[in-house]
């Protein structure tokens, strides 16, 4: 599993909850469905990032992806 986060700048979709784990990294053009299944948007960019693990006392970093969604 790949950890990550989805975001969009579309106001109508700001309150949607999006997946935070992926079976494989999404590719540009793939579609991502909201957690409740009611909305769907297209991946327009994927950025590979390093995040801090705040549950770890040493705050080690782990790889993740940041997925931008749009129509």
C-alpha positions as CSV (number, residue, x, y, z in Angstrom):
1,X,0.0,0.0,0.0
2,X,1.1,3.6,-0.7
3,X,0.2,6.3,1.7
4,X,-0.8,9.7,0.4
5,X,-3.3,12.5,0.3
6,X,-5.6,13.9,-2.3
7,X,-6.5,17.6,-2.8
8,X,-8.5,19.7,-5.2
9,X,-9.0,23.5,-5.7
10,X,-12.6,22.9,-6.8
11,X,-15.0,24.5,-4.2
12,X,-17.8,22.0,-4.8
13,X,-15.4,19.1,-3.8
14,X,-13.7,20.7,-0.7
15,X,-15.8,18.8,1.8
16,X,-15.3,15.4,0.2
17,X,-13.1,12.9,2.0
18,X,-10.6,11.2,-0.4
19,X,-8.5,8.1,0.0
20,X,-5.3,8.2,2.0
21,X,-4.0,4.8,0.9
22,X,-3.6,3.4,-2.6
23,X,-2.9,-0.1,-4.0
24,X,-0.5,1.5,-6.4
25,X,0.5,5.1,-7.1
26,X,-2.2,6.8,-9.3
27,X,-1.2,8.0,-12.7
28,X,-2.3,11.2,-14.5
29,X,-5.7,10.5,-16.1
30,X,-6.8,7.9,-13.5
31,X,-10.0,8.6,-11.6
32,X,-10.3,8.7,-7.8
33,X,-13.5,8.1,-6.0
34,X,-14.4,9.9,-2.8
35,X,-14.6,7.7,0.3
36,X,-18.4,7.7,0.4
37,X,-18.5,6.8,-3.4
38,X,-20.6,9.9,-4.3
39,X,-18.0,11.9,-6.2
40,X,-15.2,11.2,-8.6
41,X,-12.4,13.3,-10.0
42,X,-9.4,12.8,-12.4
43,X,-5.8,12.8,-11.3
44,X,-3.9,15.8,-12.9
45,X,-0.6,15.5,-11.0
46,X,1.2,13.2,-8.6
47,X,4.0,14.5,-6.4
48,X,6.3,12.2,-4.4
49,X,7.0,13.6,-0.9
50,X,8.6,12.7,2.4
51,X,6.3,13.1,5.5
52,X,7.1,13.1,9.2
53,X,5.6,10.3,11.2
54,X,4.2,12.2,14.2
55,X,3.4,9.0,16.0
56,X,7.1,8.1,16.1
57,X,9.0,9.7,18.9
58,X,11.9,10.4,16.6
59,X,9.6,11.9,13.9
60,X,11.2,9.8,11.2
61,X,10.2,10.5,7.6
62,X,8.4,8.1,5.2
63,X,7.7,8.3,1.5
64,X,4.1,9.3,0.4
65,X,2.3,10.7,-2.6
66,X,0.3,13.9,-3.0
67,X,-2.4,13.6,-5.6
68,X,-4.1,16.7,-7.2
69,X,-7.6,16.1,-8.5
70,X,-9.7,18.0,-11.0
71,X,-12.6,17.4,-13.5
